[in-house]
Amino acid sequence: MAKTLTGIVTSDVADKTITVTVTSRETHPIYGKQYTVTRKYAAHDEDNIAKKGDKVTISETRPVSKRKAFKLDAVVEKSRGSIELKDDEVEA
């Protein structure tokens, strides 16, 4: 069975490729402390559907290129837009 992951799109600049960041919680085998692990995957997005900030599911497939072995399954949740911070102008 193919591995399925859920993550956030961090880059959609390349044509037909998205970078998905998958965050998971793991437990240290000896000390038992939980910690956050972040991994990035390049996924094939044939129709350029996914945009930056979208929550998506990707699944393992045969290698599409040297780095891409995942394909986009579905966009779970669209991003609600980015927050623009205004620069405070200081007048002398």
VMD Tcl script that builds the backbone (N, CA, C; Angstrom):
set m [mol new atoms 276]
animate dup $m
set s [atomselect $m all]
$s set {name element resname resid chain x y z} {
  {N N MET 1 A 0.845 -1.194 0.000}
  {CA C MET 1 A 0.000 0.000 0.000}
  {C C MET 1 A 0.882 1.246 0.000}
  {N N ALA 2 A 0.470 2.244 -0.752}
  {CA C ALA 2 A 1.258 3.470 -0.880}
  {C C ALA 2 A 1.127 4.340 0.362}
  {N N LYS 3 A 2.210 5.002 0.708}
  {CA C LYS 3 A 2.218 5.898 1.860}
  {C C LYS 3 A 1.472 7.184 1.510}
  {N N THR 4 A 0.593 7.626 2.420}
  {CA C THR 4 A -0.161 8.861 2.232}
  {C C THR 4 A 0.189 9.829 3.347}
  {N N LEU 5 A 0.486 11.090 2.985}
  {CA C LEU 5 A 0.876 12.115 3.943}
  {C C LEU 5 A -0.005 13.345 3.784}
  {N N THR 6 A -0.174 14.090 4.867}
  {CA C THR 6 A -0.909 15.350 4.836}
  {C C THR 6 A 0.008 16.451 5.314}
  {N N GLY 7 A 0.066 17.563 4.566}
  {CA C GLY 7 A 0.940 18.666 4.940}
  {C C GLY 7 A 0.518 19.975 4.309}
  {N N ILE 8 A 1.358 20.994 4.502}
  {CA C ILE 8 A 1.105 22.339 4.004}
  {C C ILE 8 A 2.045 22.629 2.843}
  {N N VAL 9 A 1.507 23.231 1.773}
  {CA C VAL 9 A 2.328 23.610 0.614}
  {C C VAL 9 A 3.164 24.832 0.995}
  {N N THR 10 A 4.487 24.697 0.904}
  {CA C THR 10 A 5.370 25.815 1.237}
  {C C THR 10 A 5.933 26.491 -0.002}
  {N N SER 11 A 5.859 25.831 -1.161}
  {CA C SER 11 A 6.343 26.444 -2.393}
  {C C SER 11 A 5.570 25.876 -3.578}
  {N N ASP 12 A 5.176 26.771 -4.496}
  {CA C ASP 12 A 4.517 26.341 -5.726}
  {C C ASP 12 A 5.103 27.069 -6.931}
  {N N VAL 13 A 6.364 27.465 -6.819}
  {CA C VAL 13 A 7.015 28.269 -7.855}
  {C C VAL 13 A 7.303 27.444 -9.107}
  {N N ALA 14 A 7.804 26.218 -8.928}
  {CA C ALA 14 A 8.166 25.374 -10.076}
  {C C ALA 14 A 6.921 24.879 -10.801}
  {N N ASP 15 A 7.048 24.631 -12.103}
  {CA C ASP 15 A 5.937 24.151 -12.911}
  {C C ASP 15 A 5.670 22.681 -12.599}
  {N N LYS 16 A 4.418 22.349 -12.284}
  {CA C LYS 16 A 3.962 20.990 -11.992}
  {C C LYS 16 A 4.631 20.361 -10.770}
  {N N THR 17 A 5.214 21.182 -9.902}
  {CA C THR 17 A 5.856 20.682 -8.688}
  {C C THR 17 A 5.472 21.559 -7.507}
  {N N ILE 18 A 5.170 20.916 -6.371}
  {CA C ILE 18 A 4.927 21.642 -5.134}
  {C C ILE 18 A 5.842 21.067 -4.058}
  {N N THR 19 A 6.209 21.905 -3.107}
  {CA C THR 19 A 6.961 21.441 -1.950}
  {C C THR 19 A 6.005 21.404 -0.776}
  {N N VAL 20 A 5.885 20.223 -0.164}
  {CA C VAL 20 A 4.948 20.020 0.936}
  {C C VAL 20 A 5.734 19.780 2.216}
  {N N THR 21 A 5.423 20.548 3.259}
  {CA C THR 21 A 6.059 20.367 4.563}
  {C C THR 21 A 5.116 19.565 5.446}
  {N N VAL 22 A 5.614 18.414 5.921}
  {CA C VAL 22 A 4.834 17.517 6.763}
  {C C VAL 22 A 5.420 17.566 8.171}
  {N N THR 23 A 4.595 17.903 9.156}
  {CA C THR 23 A 5.019 17.997 10.547}
  {C C THR 23 A 4.428 16.832 11.326}
  {N N SER 24 A 5.275 16.166 12.122}
  {CA C SER 24 A 4.795 15.053 12.937}
  {C C SER 24 A 5.440 15.093 14.312}
  {N N ARG 25 A 4.794 14.451 15.271}
  {CA C ARG 25 A 5.313 14.353 16.638}
  {C C ARG 25 A 5.890 12.959 16.809}
  {N N GLU 26 A 7.132 12.885 17.291}
  {CA C GLU 26 A 7.779 11.607 17.535}
  {C C GLU 26 A 8.246 11.535 18.974}
  {N N THR 27 A 8.394 10.324 19.466}
  {CA C THR 27 A 8.849 10.095 20.830}
  {C C THR 27 A 10.251 9.515 20.794}
  {N N HIS 28 A 11.137 10.078 21.605}
  {CA C HIS 28 A 12.511 9.593 21.670}
  {C C HIS 28 A 12.516 8.170 22.224}
  {N N PRO 29 A 13.262 7.249 21.586}
  {CA C PRO 29 A 13.201 5.850 21.988}
  {C C PRO 29 A 13.721 5.566 23.402}
  {N N ILE 30 A 14.666 6.345 23.889}
  {CA C ILE 30 A 15.238 6.105 25.215}
  {C C ILE 30 A 14.608 7.006 26.270}
  {N N TYR 31 A 14.564 8.320 25.991}
  {CA C TYR 31 A 14.146 9.281 27.006}
  {C C TYR 31 A 12.640 9.496 27.081}
  {N N GLY 32 A 11.899 9.102 26.046}
  {CA C GLY 32 A 10.453 9.217 26.072}
  {C C GLY 32 A 9.909 10.606 25.829}
  {N N LYS 33 A 10.779 11.579 25.588}
  {CA C LYS 33 A 10.329 12.949 25.355}
  {C C LYS 33 A 9.791 13.071 23.933}
  {N N GLN 34 A 8.690 13.810 23.788}
  {CA C GLN 34 A 8.134 14.039 22.459}
  {C C GLN 34 A 8.749 15.282 21.848}
  {N N TYR 35 A 8.953 15.241 20.537}
  {CA C TYR 35 A 9.498 16.387 19.819}
  {C C TYR 35 A 8.881 16.451 18.426}
  {N N THR 36 A 8.961 17.635 17.824}
  {CA C THR 36 A 8.368 17.871 16.514}
  {C C THR 36 A 9.407 17.632 15.422}
  {N N VAL 37 A 9.011 16.889 14.394}
  {CA C VAL 37 A 9.878 16.629 13.253}
  {C C VAL 37 A 9.215 17.215 12.016}
  {N N THR 38 A 9.963 17.989 11.243}
  {CA C THR 38 A 9.454 18.596 10.021}
  {C C THR 38 A 10.223 18.038 8.831}
  {N N ARG 39 A 9.488 17.518 7.855}
  {CA C ARG 39 A 10.119 16.969 6.652}
  {C C ARG 39 A 9.502 17.623 5.422}
  {N N LYS 40 A 10.325 17.811 4.392}
  {CA C LYS 40 A 9.843 18.409 3.146}
  {C C LYS 40 A 9.848 17.363 2.039}
  {N N TYR 41 A 8.786 17.360 1.246}
  {CA C TYR 41 A 8.662 16.442 0.122}
  {C C TYR 41 A 8.324 17.233 -1.131}
  {N N ALA 42 A 8.924 16.844 -2.252}
  {CA C ALA 42 A 8.557 17.412 -3.546}
  {C C ALA 42 A 7.490 16.502 -4.138}
  {N N ALA 43 A 6.374 17.087 -4.558}
  {CA C ALA 43 A 5.265 16.298 -5.089}
  {C C ALA 43 A 4.873 16.796 -6.475}
  {N N HIS 44 A 4.393 15.877 -7.293}
  {CA C HIS 44 A 3.986 16.204 -8.657}
  {C C HIS 44 A 2.551 16.723 -8.658}
  {N N ASP 45 A 2.356 17.913 -9.202}
  {CA C ASP 45 A 1.044 18.553 -9.291}
  {C C ASP 45 A 0.775 18.831 -10.766}
  {N N GLU 46 A 0.171 17.866 -11.446}
  {CA C GLU 46 A 0.020 17.916 -12.900}
  {C C GLU 46 A -0.688 19.176 -13.398}
  {N N ASP 47 A -1.758 19.603 -12.726}
  {CA C ASP 47 A -2.564 20.734 -13.203}
  {C C ASP 47 A -2.281 22.042 -12.473}
  {N N ASN 48 A -1.234 22.085 -11.652}
  {CA C ASN 48 A -0.885 23.285 -10.870}
  {C C ASN 48 A -2.077 23.798 -10.053}
  {N N ILE 49 A -2.756 22.880 -9.370}
  {CA C ILE 49 A -3.943 23.222 -8.585}
  {C C ILE 49 A -3.571 23.851 -7.249}
  {N N ALA 50 A -2.624 23.236 -6.554}
  {CA C ALA 50 A -2.282 23.649 -5.191}
  {C C ALA 50 A -1.494 24.961 -5.183}
  {N N LYS 51 A -1.824 25.803 -4.225}
  {CA C LYS 51 A -1.132 27.083 -4.046}
  {C C LYS 51 A -0.470 27.117 -2.677}
  {N N LYS 52 A 0.394 28.073 -2.465}
  {CA C LYS 52 A 1.127 28.192 -1.207}
  {C C LYS 52 A 0.151 28.386 -0.043}
  {N N GLY 53 A 0.344 27.610 1.025}
  {CA C GLY 53 A -0.501 27.701 2.205}
  {C C GLY 53 A -1.641 26.701 2.242}
  {N N ASP 54 A -1.906 26.004 1.128}
  {CA C ASP 54 A -2.977 25.018 1.089}
  {C C ASP 54 A -2.598 23.772 1.886}
  {N N LYS 55 A -3.602 23.150 2.507}
  {CA C LYS 55 A -3.393 21.874 3.181}
  {C C LYS 55 A -3.735 20.784 2.173}
  {N N VAL 56 A -2.783 19.871 1.902}
  {CA C VAL 56 A -2.959 18.876 0.850}
  {C C VAL 56 A -2.615 17.472 1.351}
  {N N THR 57 A -3.100 16.465 0.614}
  {CA C THR 57 A -2.669 15.099 0.838}
  {C C THR 57 A -1.878 14.647 -0.379}
  {N N ILE 58 A -0.755 13.970 -0.127}
  {CA C ILE 58 A 0.089 13.448 -1.197}
  {C C ILE 58 A 0.273 11.954 -0.969}
  {N N SER 59 A 0.484 11.214 -2.048}
  {CA C SER 59 A 0.690 9.777 -1.913}
  {C C SER 59 A 1.910 9.348 -2.717}
  {N N GLU 60 A 2.526 8.273 -2.248}
  {CA C GLU 60 A 3.727 7.753 -2.863}
  {C C GLU 60 A 3.379 7.150 -4.218}
  {N N THR 61 A 4.278 7.337 -5.180}
  {CA C THR 61 A 4.076 6.797 -6.517}
  {C C THR 61 A 5.450 6.458 -7.104}
  {N N ARG 62 A 5.476 5.975 -8.326}
  {CA C ARG 62 A 6.772 5.701 -8.944}
  {C C ARG 62 A 7.508 7.020 -9.138}
  {N N PRO 63 A 8.843 7.002 -9.138}
  {CA C PRO 63 A 9.578 8.268 -9.260}
  {C C PRO 63 A 9.248 9.017 -10.556}
  {N N VAL 64 A 8.897 10.294 -10.403}
  {CA C VAL 64 A 8.609 11.147 -11.549}
  {C C VAL 64 A 9.899 11.802 -12.031}
  {N N SER 65 A 10.780 12.122 -11.075}
  {CA C SER 65 A 12.086 12.683 -11.388}
  {C C SER 65 A 13.044 12.268 -10.275}
  {N N LYS 66 A 14.223 12.879 -10.240}
  {CA C LYS 66 A 15.233 12.525 -9.235}
  {C C LYS 66 A 14.720 12.738 -7.811}
  {N N ARG 67 A 14.010 13.836 -7.569}
  {CA C ARG 67 A 13.553 14.193 -6.221}
  {C C ARG 67 A 12.080 13.884 -5.970}
  {N N LYS 68 A 11.279 13.710 -7.025}
  {CA C LYS 68 A 9.828 13.566 -6.857}
  {C C LYS 68 A 9.390 12.107 -6.911}
  {N N ALA 69 A 8.885 11.608 -5.766}
  {CA C ALA 69 A 8.325 10.266 -5.717}
  {C C ALA 69 A 6.926 10.298 -5.089}
  {N N PHE 70 A 6.332 11.501 -5.016}
  {CA C PHE 70 A 4.973 11.667 -4.491}
  {C C PHE 70 A 4.147 12.423 -5.514}
  {N N LYS 71 A 2.820 12.212 -5.477}
  {CA C LYS 71 A 1.916 12.969 -6.346}
  {C C LYS 71 A 0.802 13.559 -5.488}
  {N N LEU 72 A 0.258 14.667 -5.950}
  {CA C LEU 72 A -0.833 15.343 -5.246}
  {C C LEU 72 A -2.112 14.528 -5.387}
  {N N ASP 73 A -2.746 14.225 -4.238}
  {CA C ASP 73 A -4.030 13.522 -4.267}
  {C C ASP 73 A -5.187 14.506 -4.254}
  {N N ALA 74 A -5.199 15.382 -3.230}
  {CA C ALA 74 A -6.323 16.306 -3.096}
  {C C ALA 74 A -5.908 17.518 -2.275}
  {N N VAL 75 A -6.600 18.629 -2.534}
  {CA C VAL 75 A -6.434 19.826 -1.710}
  {C C VAL 75 A -7.496 19.738 -0.622}
  {N N VAL 76 A -7.064 19.539 0.621}
  {CA C VAL 76 A -7.990 19.363 1.740}
  {C C VAL 76 A -8.607 20.699 2.137}
  {N N GLU 77 A -7.762 21.740 2.223}
  {CA C GLU 77 A -8.236 23.052 2.667}
  {C C GLU 77 A -7.439 24.141 1.953}
  {N N LYS 78 A -8.150 25.077 1.328}
  {CA C LYS 78 A -7.488 26.180 0.641}
  {C C LYS 78 A -6.968 27.183 1.663}
  {N N SER 79 A -5.878 27.884 1.310}
  {CA C SER 79 A -5.347 28.892 2.226}
  {C C SER 79 A -6.264 30.101 2.245}
  {N N ARG 80 A -6.269 30.798 3.368}
  {CA C ARG 80 A -7.156 31.947 3.523}
  {C C ARG 80 A -6.445 33.253 3.215}
  {N N GLY 81 A -5.361 33.204 2.467}
  {CA C GLY 81 A -4.632 34.412 2.108}
  {C C GLY 81 A -3.491 34.681 3.062}
  {N N SER 82 A -2.536 35.463 2.606}
  {CA C SER 82 A -1.376 35.769 3.433}
  {C C SER 82 A -1.604 37.076 4.184}
  {N N ILE 83 A -0.890 37.224 5.259}
  {CA C ILE 83 A -0.992 38.432 6.075}
  {C C ILE 83 A 0.160 39.354 5.697}
  {N N GLU 84 A -0.173 40.542 5.281}
  {CA C GLU 84 A 0.845 41.532 4.918}
  {C C GLU 84 A 1.085 42.443 6.102}
  {N N LEU 85 A 2.330 42.553 6.508}
  {CA C LEU 85 A 2.678 43.453 7.595}
  {C C LEU 85 A 3.128 44.775 7.012}
  {N N LYS 86 A 2.574 45.880 7.550}
  {CA C LYS 86 A 2.947 47.190 7.062}
  {C C LYS 86 A 4.213 47.663 7.765}
  {N N ASP 87 A 5.111 48.250 6.987}
  {CA C ASP 87 A 6.327 48.815 7.562}
  {C C ASP 87 A 6.026 50.211 8.091}
  {N N ASP 88 A 6.404 50.474 9.305}
  {CA C ASP 88 A 6.225 51.811 9.876}
  {C C ASP 88 A 7.301 52.741 9.331}
  {N N GLU 89 A 6.856 53.793 8.664}
  {CA C GLU 89 A 7.810 54.736 8.113}
  {C C GLU 89 A 8.210 55.744 9.195}
  {N N VAL 90 A 9.507 55.881 9.374}
  {CA C VAL 90 A 10.022 56.812 10.380}
  {C C VAL 90 A 10.520 58.067 9.667}
  {N N GLU 91 A 9.949 59.205 10.038}
  {CA C GLU 91 A 10.364 60.467 9.401}
  {C C GLU 91 A 11.329 61.184 10.334}
  {N N ALA 92 A 12.431 61.665 9.754}
  {CA C ALA 92 A 13.452 62.356 10.561}
  {C C ALA 92 A 13.198 63.831 10.647}
}
mol reanalyze $m
mol bondsrecalc $m
mol representation Tube
mol addrep $m
